[in-house]
Amino acid sequence: MGKPFVSYRVEERSFVSYVKREIHLEVIKARFTEKQVASIDIIVSELTSNLIKHAGSGEVLYRTTESAAGAVFEVICIDKGPGMSEPERMMVDGVSTSGTLGQGLGAIARLSTESQVYSTRGMGTIIYSRVSSEPVKKKTSDGFRIDVKALCVSKPRETVCGDGFEVVNNNSTTKVFFGDGLGHGIHARDAVDCARNFFLGCNENDPVDIIKAMHEKVRRTRGLVAAIAVYDKSTSQLKICGVGNIAVRLFSGLQLKNYMSYNGTVGLNIPNSLKESVFPMEKNQHLIMCTDGIQSRWNLAQYPSIFKYDNTILAATLYRDYSRGNDDASVLIAKVS
């Protein structure tokens, strides 16, 4: 589940054909039909051409993931252009501000399993599209449901990402792991992969116990900083424990709570007196975690209605505006609904 996104900078029109070809070659390896591959080709073509036409340049993030439920393709188009005054209206076929037929954004919405556009005048636009090979089943729940989305991007010119995450669900709990291997590159990824593999097989439900056991498991690696969040649906509580510089913020309506992680490095040195922090679970509560590749001084007040959108949009917005550009950069967002 914790697969990172591949990043392409699109600086001019000559970049478009290269990006389209690379994504096409990746998509045809997955379990998509020819019709679905053709739809993805059109979506990517429209996104990249609009990026050059309206913003001049930007960034395209994509990934293809597969599970027993089928294949999923996700693409995020990011720019710092002039933005749109009516982004939802621009997703309707026949609407254009540049004298064209106005079929680009409408085609993206029509061919996607899900798509959203978030745009702020003077700050830029984020467009998210997802195509699933199988029909998406609506998730139903009598109690709390935890929706977790993450955006992990490697350091520029690195081929692997040293950040990672994983989510484990069972009847009474949802457990979330978010980690950043020391440094970047293959050795950082090895540390995170070791921690993720342990986390997937771990039966503990206490975040402190998970951190302590993970610390022993990854001792032979470079080490990592990590945060563990456990949603206990039976008690309606969220429990958090973190070690190292993972920024953790919890939003409940207009109320913001910052969680301060312990100093140390998982696998090298952690405090003996770790304790969990406990928060009540509430509907529409957002837990946001960022690795140190994201600057810490961000403020969501500048993004009107951002919580109404898919969490991928929010993660991409923070990445666009606060990525340091010299390290792996990752944002994880968990929403209670």
Secondary structure by P-SEA (a helix, b strand, c coil): cbbbbbbbbbccccaaaaaaaaaaaaaaaccccaaaaaaaaaaaaaaaaaaaacccbbbbbbcccccccbbbbbbbbbbccccccccccccccccccccccccaaaaaaaaccbbbbbbccccbbbbbbbbbcccccbbbbccbbbbbbbbbbcccccccccccbbbbbcccbbbbbbbbcccccaaaaaaaaaaaaaaaacccccaaaaaaaaaaaacccccccbbbbbbcccccbbbbbbcccbbbbbbcccbbbbbbbbccccccccccbbbbbbbbbbccbbbbbbccccccccccccccccccccaaaaaaaaaacccccccccbbbbbbcc
